[in-house]
Amino acid sequence: MPVWTLHCPGCGNGFRSLVMEGARVPAVWVCSACGSREATPIDVQEGGLFAGGGSACGCG
């Protein structure tokens, strides 16, 4: 599951969002802090939080 890193130009907030496999990538991203509809993707990491080990904490 890809993890998108986004940035809001209005308030400067940086945040992450998950997009389920096979789901359509949003045409409009909404800032989690101010609600602006102008957030833009700056990076995407394939594999998401659970890639490789099945543990989000990295301990095993």
Backbone torsions as a table, in degrees:
resi	resn	phi	psi	omega
1	MET	NA	119.7	-178.7
2	PRO	-66.8	140.1	174.5
3	VAL	-108.7	119.4	-179.4
4	TRP	-95.9	134.4	172.0
5	THR	-101.7	128.9	-174.9
6	LEU	-125.5	160.5	179.0
7	HIS	-136.4	137.1	176.8
8	CYS	-101.0	119.4	179.6
9	PRO	-71.5	-21.1	-178.3
10	GLY	-72.5	-47.9	-175.8
11	CYS	-115.5	-7.3	178.5
12	GLY	83.8	3.4	-179.1
13	ASN	-66.3	136.2	171.4
14	GLY	-111.4	134.9	-177.7
15	PHE	-152.3	169.8	-179.3
16	ARG	-119.8	153.6	178.4
17	SER	-143.7	145.5	175.7
18	LEU	-98.3	143.4	172.5
19	VAL	-125.0	117.5	-177.2
20	MET	-59.3	143.8	176.0
21	GLU	-53.6	133.4	177.9
22	GLY	83.0	-9.2	178.6
23	ALA	-83.1	154.2	178.1
24	ARG	-75.0	134.8	176.7
25	VAL	-69.4	133.4	-178.1
26	PRO	-58.3	141.1	175.5
27	ALA	-77.9	-28.5	179.9
28	VAL	-128.3	128.1	177.1
29	TRP	-103.3	135.6	-178.7
30	VAL	-106.9	130.2	-179.7
31	CYS	-64.8	132.8	-179.5
32	SER	-74.5	-14.2	-178.9
33	ALA	-97.7	-50.8	-173.1
34	CYS	-109.5	-10.5	178.6
35	GLY	83.8	2.6	178.0
36	SER	-60.1	144.8	179.1
37	ARG	-97.9	25.4	-177.4
38	GLU	-116.6	14.5	177.6
39	ALA	-63.6	144.6	-177.6
40	THR	-127.7	142.0	176.6
41	PRO	-69.8	138.2	176.8
42	ILE	-119.8	-14.2	180.0
43	ASP	-163.9	153.5	173.4
44	VAL	-139.6	133.7	178.8
45	GLN	-113.3	117.5	177.4
46	GLU	-71.8	148.1	176.7
47	GLY	97.4	-28.2	173.6
48	GLY	69.1	-159.6	-173.6
49	LEU	-69.7	-30.3	-170.8
50	PHE	-107.3	16.8	-178.5
51	ALA	-68.2	131.7	172.1
52	GLY	94.2	-57.8	-172.9
53	GLY	-114.3	-14.3	-178.9
54	GLY	78.1	7.7	-179.4
55	SER	-128.9	124.9	-177.9
56	ALA	-74.1	-21.0	-175.7
57	CYS	-85.5	-13.0	179.5
58	GLY	80.0	7.1	-176.8
59	CYS	-93.1	-1.6	179.1
60	GLY	171.8	NA	NA
